[in-house]
């Protein structure tokens, strides 16, 4: 069975990640991501990051649900990836702490 990590190792993904890494500032990042994602996808991604930050601050699911309007199922999934994912959330949380 192919792992998620293996599935993501494509030339297309590499090219996309290189484009992200070439962004120079917040304005460029927003412009690029807005063109790539719908407004709703972009807002959802930003709320997922907010949830990860709140989880790392030991906020309760209820507090997070009320503040972000994310479902408990989504919060649970983010919590799972926060602790059992590829380490992306943990990396960024360390950089922003």
Secondary structure, 3 states (H helix, E strand, C coil): CCCHHHHCCCHHHHHHHHHHHCCCCHHHHHHHHHHHCCHHHHHHHHHHHHHHHHHHCCCCHHHHHHHHCCCHHHHHHHHHHHHHCCCHHHHHHHHCC
